[in-house]
């Protein structure tokens, strides 16, 4: 049986047992090459030339539990660009998990492909087979370019995946990330102005993707004066009309004069070139790795710009998908309550940073490091994978 027929058969026979599908997944021509990176437990380059797969899985730290992090599908120009991104993302997941106390470690993966034109069932299943070979030390989920339908396909060749669209899983984590970000914006306003009220506050949102679209709905109904930007001009026009919002082109949104700037796109946007031109009082968004370097946190502080550390404010999605792996199963009210408390976590970090005369990023990193050092929140029971193969 050739590989194309194998994949078609797998897709058309969804009632097969998972173990059978995993065995079939082993027929992919996977090459898994370890890349030595100081400070990381495992970094693995995954390729399968027959299905066009080139991916990297980075496991940064599993002190508190198995690594849990999303699959980013993006057309990186160079392999080293992808490597740098996955290293930053996986390290950020370590800090995010530690602060959120979910009992997981930090990991992330990237697939080098255009999600609009190069993403195929064969590619996703081959990647899933690679995750399965790692034996559960890395658990994957959605991220930029990877949807709930995509992880359902990945699930056909591994059980180590969360965020699936069925009753025993947590589904799309986007709404939970958006609500956590909303609570983080409230905390930022409270710290800046003494009130978390959003009426007449100018909130500039960069990126109207899966998180941004939910977030602007919360912001609108809370009374915010919205300024929106997105690389998709058609989507931007539609959202601006729906919410009566002002718009700015992508190359101008970081310069918006506003109370809070809300980055919800890709990372590395606050750097030596952009920070001097910022005209916001605070930054509180869902994007990962917003600072190009840790030192840029001090640059923001020097400009009296209050920064909500990204790995704290955007933990809502992680809290949601982690909940489905608990022994008793997934109950949405539990992660909802935890996501709601992101407000309190940020207020505590703001207080610590003020007291210690340090950046909020430094305060958040210190909190994460403390919990890692003393094993606070360390997982006692192994994760339980309640979900079955789709029927």
PyMOL commands that set and color helices and strands:
alter all, ss='L'
color gray80, all
select helices_A, chain A and resi 3-12+18-25+79-100+121-133+148-157+174-193+212-221+233-243+253-255+275-277+295-302+310-313+316-323+332-340+342-356+360-373
alter helices_A, ss='H'
color red, helices_A
select strands_A, chain A and resi 31-34+42-48+53-61+67-74+105-112+138-141+202-206+225-229+246-247+257-263+279-283+306-307
alter strands_A, ss='S'
color yellow, strands_A
deselect
rebuild
show_as cartoon
